[in-house]
Structures are given as structure tokens and as C-alpha cells.
Amino acid sequence: MRLALRLAARGRGMTGTNPMVGAVIVAPGGRIIGSGWHRRYGEGHAEVNAVASVSDADRHLLAQSTMYVTLEPCSHYGKTPPCARLLVDTGIAKVVVGAGDPNPKVSGRGLAILREAGVEVAAGVLARESEMLNHVFFTAQRQRRPFVYMKWAQSADGFMDIRRSPGQAPARFSNAVTSLLTMKLRSEVGAVVTTAATAIADGARLTLRGWDGTSPMRVVVDRSRRLTGAEPVLGADTVVSDGRCAPGEFFAGLFEAHGVTSVLVEAGPTYLSALLETGTWDALRVETAPFALGAAGTAPAPALPPAEVCGRRSFGGNEVVWFSNNPLFGGFD
């Protein structure tokens, strides 16, 4: 099952709103005869890829083999046929499952299909690890809202910007490595959320650069109708919201209207502080550069939350710290 979890993680950033799933097929005697993972949204699930990887010489062993799969096999027709039916048709003898699927279309039904067909089933093996790997999927399915990541970068003395003259570029705190990690995180979320104030001040595009993947949907909160229409962040796919509802309702609306299961908030201290104060966040990434701004500094960073520190690493002198406000999140980087 641990191998299946490692395989599942290879799909990070590629499975869209689907969970990351891995599967391993073990023949009598402990020999692995097949393995696979959900590689890309809309393509074959882990179980399908694992069965397909079994060689012709080993296919006769399926009826005596055990599949270890990190999430309950699906039972409904979506972009692909149900995996539970595939396993029944394959004739596999036993299926060991990590976590149950929280999707109401699936929950318990996949296991029931297997058991009713006479397949031996064991469930709950490393379930917690599977849920933590898929913290976005489980949060979205259980709470009907996106998983909310927040990030900011600051100077060593806690400022998020320098005092600027008109047209001057914002302060840069990230280095080459941490900038790439930001692109990686953008590639893994459904939407990036910012405010009109930040979009105007920084001229940010919030697109994906230097990292393979698809740029997330861009969402701009414009409470005071400040956008002129010329901001680089605005495009055909950009969603502009007046943000007049509470943050929790706003994010839930993105889930209901656009199917967004995860968001990354890249904004200024005012909006970030509001999310922290209301508890409307799941994971926070704070990057601190190894230099102070002193009197040139402005935009003091929000006070760090009294939350669990779940990760701390240094990249070229920049310290990156992850905080968790969700028991399913255990850190990145």
C-alpha cells in the first residue's frame, strides 16, 4: 500500500478535480505483477492502468492475486467506466483498499459491488495517509468548498513591499528556486485568487511560467470597482467578483459555480489578514527572505497564525514555512 501511495503521488497536479490514486497487483508469493496510477484527468484510473500493465504471461495469475489500491474503486460512469466492475470482470481474487471515497456517487458502492461479486475486500489500510495525500479532494467532497491555500513572501523584518514611486516594480523576495515552487503550486490548484488592489499595484498576470501544466483560473475580488480593464491579470477566463459575501460563501460559490476544488490566494496583507481572522483557510506558506527593508519597508505582513507548523525548509537562504489549519494537510516542499 505504501508503494501504491508513492505511485499515486506521481499524479500530483495532473488529475484535475479527481483524486490521486495508485494501485499495485501482487501475485501469490509476493511478486508484483502490475502497477499503475491515475496519470491525467479524463484518462484511465489507477486500477485500469495497473491491470493493463500485467504481462500476457502473468494474466492467468490475476484470479489468485491481490490488488492494493489507495482509494475505493469508483462505481459510477464518469469520463471512464466504473473501476469496481472492471475488477469484477478481471476476476481478481482480493482487493485491499486505503480510504473510502467521500464522493456521494461512490461512497461504499464500489466496495459493495466487489463484495457482492464474491471478491474478498479489506478496507482502511493506511486510510489516513491516503486522505492526507488527497487533502484537496476530501475537503471539497466533505465540505463542499475548495481547499484554500494562502501564500506570501516577506522581508526578514516582516514587510511585504517597499515604498515605491509610480511605475516602480514591487519588492522581490523569492529566489529562483522558491519562484519555481510557486509555479508548481499554481499548477496544482484550480484557481488563483487576488484582489483588485494587488492586481493594480503589482501588474501580476498570475499565470504559469517555467513549469509544465495548465494555468489555473484567475479570480479577482474587486469590492470597490477599481479595475480599469487594462490590468494584465484580466483575460477571457478571468472571473471578477465584488466579493461582498463572507469569504467562506465566496469560496463555496467558486466550488458550486465553477467546480473549483482548490484555490491559492496571492494577495496583500489586508485580504490575507481577513482570511486568517475568520479562519477561512486550510494551508499557509510563508517565505522569508534573508534581508531587511527597514525604513523602506511597507505593507507589514499579517501576524502569523497560532496554527501547526507542518513544514520548514531553506532554499538558498530563503526560509519557507508551512502552517496547517486542516488536519488533512501535512506540508509541502
C-alpha positions as CSV (number, residue, x, y, z in Angstrom):
1,M,0.0,0.0,0.0
2,R,2.9,2.4,0.7
3,L,4.2,1.7,-2.8
4,A,0.7,2.4,-4.2
5,L,0.7,5.7,-2.3
6,R,4.0,6.7,-3.8
7,L,2.7,5.9,-7.2
8,A,-0.5,7.9,-6.6
9,A,1.6,11.0,-5.7
10,R,3.1,11.0,-9.2
11,G,-0.2,12.3,-10.5
12,R,0.0,15.5,-8.4
13,G,-1.1,18.5,-10.5
14,M,-2.4,16.3,-13.3
15,T,-5.6,14.7,-12.1
16,G,-7.7,17.9,-12.0
17,T,-10.7,17.6,-9.7
18,N,-10.1,13.8,-9.4
19,P,-8.1,12.3,-6.6
20,M,-4.6,10.9,-6.9
21,V,-4.8,7.1,-6.8
22,G,-2.2,4.3,-7.1
23,A,-2.7,0.6,-7.4
24,V,-0.4,-2.4,-7.1
25,I,-1.2,-6.0,-8.0
26,V,0.6,-8.8,-6.1
27,A,0.6,-12.4,-7.1
28,P,0.9,-15.4,-4.7
29,G,4.3,-15.4,-3.2
30,G,4.5,-11.6,-3.1
31,R,5.7,-10.9,-6.6
32,I,4.3,-7.6,-8.0
33,I,2.9,-8.3,-11.5
34,G,1.3,-4.9,-12.2
35,S,1.1,-1.4,-11.0
36,G,-0.3,2.0,-12.1
37,W,-1.6,5.3,-11.1
38,H,-4.1,7.9,-12.3
39,R,-1.9,9.9,-14.6
40,R,-4.1,12.5,-16.0
41,Y,-7.7,13.8,-15.7
42,G,-10.0,12.1,-18.1
43,E,-7.7,9.2,-18.7
44,G,-7.6,5.7,-17.2
45,H,-7.8,5.3,-13.4
46,A,-5.1,3.6,-11.4
47,E,-6.9,0.2,-11.4
48,V,-7.2,0.3,-15.2
49,N,-3.6,1.1,-15.7
50,A,-2.4,-1.5,-13.2
51,V,-4.4,-4.3,-14.9
52,A,-3.2,-3.1,-18.3
53,S,0.4,-3.3,-17.1
54,V,0.2,-7.1,-16.3
55,S,2.0,-9.1,-19.0
56,D,0.3,-11.7,-21.0
57,A,2.5,-14.3,-19.3
58,D,1.1,-13.3,-15.9
59,R,-2.5,-12.6,-16.7
60,H,-3.6,-16.1,-15.6
61,L,-2.4,-15.1,-12.1
62,L,-5.0,-12.4,-11.7
63,A,-7.6,-14.8,-10.3
64,Q,-5.2,-15.6,-7.4
65,S,-3.8,-12.1,-6.9
66,T,-4.5,-9.1,-4.6
67,M,-4.8,-5.5,-5.7
68,Y,-3.8,-2.8,-3.3
69,V,-5.5,0.5,-4.2
70,T,-5.3,3.7,-2.3
71,L,-8.9,4.8,-2.7
72,E,-12.2,2.9,-3.0
73,P,-12.7,1.8,-6.7
74,C,-15.3,4.0,-8.4
75,S,-18.8,2.6,-9.1
76,H,-20.3,5.2,-11.4
77,Y,-19.8,6.1,-15.1
78,G,-18.0,9.4,-15.5
79,K,-15.3,10.1,-18.1
80,T,-14.3,6.4,-17.7
81,P,-16.3,3.2,-16.8
82,P,-16.5,2.1,-13.2
83,C,-13.4,0.5,-11.9
84,A,-15.2,-1.8,-9.5
85,R,-16.9,-3.5,-12.4
86,L,-13.6,-3.8,-14.2
87,L,-12.1,-5.6,-11.3
88,V,-15.0,-8.0,-11.1
89,D,-14.7,-8.7,-14.8
90,T,-10.9,-9.2,-14.4
91,G,-11.6,-11.9,-11.8
92,I,-9.1,-10.6,-9.3
93,A,-9.3,-12.5,-6.0
94,K,-8.9,-9.8,-3.4
95,V,-8.8,-6.0,-3.2
96,V,-7.2,-4.1,-0.3
97,V,-8.4,-0.5,-0.1
98,G,-6.9,2.5,1.5
99,A,-9.5,5.2,2.1
100,G,-13.2,5.1,1.3
101,D,-14.3,7.5,-1.4
102,P,-16.1,10.6,0.1
103,N,-17.9,11.3,-3.2
104,P,-21.6,10.6,-2.5
105,K,-21.8,9.0,-6.0
106,V,-19.3,6.4,-4.9
107,S,-19.1,6.1,-1.1
108,G,-19.5,2.4,-0.2
109,R,-20.9,1.4,-3.5
110,G,-17.6,0.4,-5.0
111,L,-16.9,-1.9,-2.1
112,A,-20.4,-3.3,-2.3
113,I,-20.0,-4.2,-6.0
114,L,-16.8,-6.1,-5.2
115,R,-18.2,-8.0,-2.3
116,E,-21.5,-8.9,-4.0
117,A,-19.4,-10.4,-6.8
118,G,-17.5,-12.6,-4.4
119,V,-14.3,-10.6,-4.3
120,E,-12.6,-10.5,-0.9
121,V,-12.3,-7.0,0.3
122,A,-10.2,-5.4,3.1
123,A,-10.6,-1.7,3.7
124,G,-9.0,1.1,5.8
125,V,-5.3,0.2,5.2
126,L,-3.3,3.4,5.5
127,A,-6.5,5.3,5.1
128,R,-5.2,8.4,6.9
129,E,-2.2,8.6,4.6
130,S,-4.5,8.3,1.5
131,E,-6.8,11.1,2.8
132,M,-3.8,13.3,3.6
133,L,-2.4,12.8,0.1
134,N,-5.8,13.8,-1.3
135,H,-6.5,16.6,1.2
136,V,-8.0,18.7,-1.6
137,F,-10.4,16.1,-2.8
138,F,-11.5,15.0,0.7
139,T,-12.0,18.6,1.8
140,A,-14.0,19.6,-1.3
141,Q,-16.2,16.5,-1.2
142,R,-16.9,16.6,2.6
143,Q,-17.3,20.4,3.0
144,R,-18.5,21.4,-0.5
145,R,-15.9,24.1,-0.9
146,P,-12.4,24.5,-2.2
147,F,-9.3,23.7,-0.2
148,V,-7.8,27.2,0.5
149,Y,-4.0,27.7,0.2
150,M,-2.6,31.1,1.1
151,K,0.9,32.4,0.5
152,W,3.0,35.4,1.0
153,A,6.7,36.4,0.9
154,Q,8.2,38.9,3.2
155,S,11.5,40.6,4.3
156,A,13.3,39.5,7.4
157,D,11.7,42.3,9.2
158,G,8.2,41.4,8.1
159,F,7.4,43.7,5.2
160,M,5.7,42.6,2.0
161,D,6.7,45.5,-0.1
162,I,8.9,48.6,-0.4
163,R,7.8,52.2,-0.6
164,R,7.5,52.7,-4.4
165,S,7.4,55.6,-6.7
166,P,4.8,55.4,-9.6
167,G,5.7,52.7,-12.0
168,Q,8.3,51.1,-9.8
169,A,8.3,47.3,-9.6
170,P,7.3,45.7,-6.3
171,A,9.9,44.2,-4.0
172,R,11.1,40.8,-4.9
173,F,11.7,38.4,-2.1
174,S,11.6,35.0,-3.8
175,N,14.7,33.5,-5.4
176,A,14.9,31.2,-8.5
177,V,14.0,28.0,-6.5
178,T,11.2,29.4,-4.5
179,S,9.7,31.2,-7.5
180,L,9.6,27.8,-9.3
181,L,7.9,26.3,-6.2
182,T,5.2,28.9,-6.5
183,M,4.7,27.9,-10.1
184,K,4.5,24.3,-9.0
185,L,1.8,25.2,-6.5
186,R,-0.1,27.2,-9.1
187,S,-0.1,24.2,-11.4
188,E,-1.8,22.1,-8.7
189,V,-4.7,24.4,-7.9
190,G,-8.0,25.1,-9.7
191,A,-7.9,28.9,-9.3
192,V,-5.6,31.7,-8.1
193,V,-7.4,34.5,-6.1
194,T,-6.2,38.0,-5.8
195,T,-7.6,41.5,-5.1
196,A,-8.0,44.4,-7.4
197,A,-5.6,46.4,-5.2
198,T,-2.9,43.8,-5.7
199,A,-3.6,43.3,-9.4
200,I,-3.3,47.1,-10.0
201,A,-0.3,47.7,-7.7
202,D,1.8,44.7,-8.9
203,G,0.6,44.2,-12.5
204,A,0.7,40.5,-11.9
205,R,-0.5,38.0,-14.5
206,L,-0.8,35.0,-12.1
207,T,-0.2,32.6,-15.0
208,L,2.0,29.5,-15.0
209,R,5.6,30.2,-16.2
210,G,8.6,27.8,-16.2
211,W,6.6,24.8,-15.1
212,D,4.7,22.3,-17.2
213,G,0.9,22.3,-16.7
214,T,-2.2,24.5,-17.3
215,S,-2.6,27.9,-15.8
216,P,-5.3,28.0,-13.2
217,M,-8.4,30.1,-13.5
218,R,-7.8,33.6,-12.3
219,V,-10.2,35.3,-9.8
220,V,-10.1,38.9,-8.9
221,V,-12.0,40.3,-5.9
222,D,-12.9,43.9,-6.8
223,R,-15.1,45.3,-4.0
224,S,-14.7,49.0,-4.9
225,R,-14.9,48.5,-8.7
226,R,-11.3,49.7,-9.1
227,L,-10.3,47.6,-12.2
228,T,-9.9,49.6,-15.4
229,G,-9.9,46.6,-17.7
230,A,-6.3,47.1,-18.7
231,E,-4.8,45.0,-15.9
232,P,-2.6,42.1,-17.1
233,V,-4.5,39.7,-14.8
234,L,-7.6,40.2,-16.8
235,G,-8.3,37.7,-19.6
236,A,-11.1,35.8,-21.2
237,D,-11.1,33.2,-18.4
238,T,-10.7,35.7,-15.5
239,V,-13.6,35.8,-13.0
240,V,-14.2,39.2,-11.4
241,S,-16.2,39.2,-8.2
242,D,-17.4,42.1,-6.0
243,G,-16.6,39.9,-3.0
244,R,-19.4,41.3,-1.0
245,C,-20.3,38.0,0.7
246,A,-18.3,36.4,3.5
247,P,-15.1,34.7,2.4
248,G,-16.5,31.2,3.2
249,E,-19.5,31.8,1.0
250,F,-17.3,33.3,-1.7
251,F,-15.1,30.2,-1.9
252,A,-18.1,27.9,-1.7
253,G,-19.5,29.8,-4.7
254,L,-16.4,29.1,-6.7
255,F,-16.9,25.4,-6.0
256,E,-20.6,25.4,-6.9
257,A,-20.4,27.6,-10.0
258,H,-17.1,26.6,-11.4
259,G,-16.2,23.2,-9.8
260,V,-13.1,24.7,-8.3
261,T,-11.8,22.3,-5.6
262,S,-8.7,24.3,-4.6
263,V,-7.6,27.9,-4.6
264,L,-4.3,29.7,-4.0
265,V,-4.7,33.2,-2.5
266,E,-2.0,35.6,-3.6
267,A,-3.0,39.0,-2.3
268,G,-1.9,41.8,0.0
269,P,-1.9,41.9,3.8
270,T,-5.4,43.3,4.2
271,Y,-7.2,40.5,2.4
272,L,-4.8,37.8,3.8
273,S,-5.4,39.1,7.4
274,A,-9.2,38.9,6.9
275,L,-8.9,35.3,5.9
276,L,-6.7,34.5,8.8
277,E,-9.0,36.3,11.3
278,T,-12.1,34.4,10.0
279,G,-10.3,31.0,9.8
280,T,-11.1,30.8,6.1
281,W,-8.0,28.9,5.1
282,D,-6.5,25.4,5.2
283,A,-2.8,25.8,4.5
284,L,-0.4,28.8,4.6
285,R,3.0,29.1,3.0
286,V,5.2,32.0,4.3
287,E,8.5,32.7,2.7
288,T,11.1,35.0,4.4
289,A,14.0,36.5,2.5
290,P,17.3,36.9,4.3
291,F,17.4,40.7,4.2
292,A,15.6,43.6,6.0
293,L,13.9,46.6,4.4
294,G,14.0,48.9,7.4
295,A,12.5,52.3,6.8
296,A,12.0,51.4,3.1
297,G,9.5,48.7,4.0
298,T,5.8,48.9,3.8
299,A,2.7,46.6,3.9
300,P,3.5,44.8,7.1
301,A,2.8,41.1,6.8
302,P,-0.1,39.6,8.7
303,A,0.5,38.2,12.2
304,L,1.4,34.6,11.9
305,P,-1.5,32.3,13.0
306,P,-1.4,30.2,16.1
307,A,-1.5,27.1,13.9
308,E,0.5,24.0,13.5
309,V,3.8,24.4,11.7
310,C,3.9,21.4,9.4
311,G,6.9,22.1,7.3
312,R,10.1,24.2,7.3
313,R,12.9,24.3,4.7
314,S,15.5,26.7,3.5
315,F,16.1,27.4,-0.2
316,G,19.2,29.5,-1.0
317,G,18.9,31.4,2.2
318,N,15.1,31.9,2.0
319,E,13.1,30.1,4.7
320,V,9.8,28.6,3.7
321,V,7.4,27.6,6.5
322,W,4.0,25.8,6.0
323,F,1.2,26.2,8.5
324,S,-1.8,23.9,8.7
325,N,-5.4,24.8,9.6
326,N,-6.8,21.5,8.3
327,P,-5.9,18.1,9.9
328,L,-5.5,16.6,6.4
329,F,-2.7,18.9,5.4
330,G,0.8,17.9,6.3
331,G,3.0,20.3,4.4
332,F,4.8,20.5,1.0
333,D,8.2,21.4,-0.4
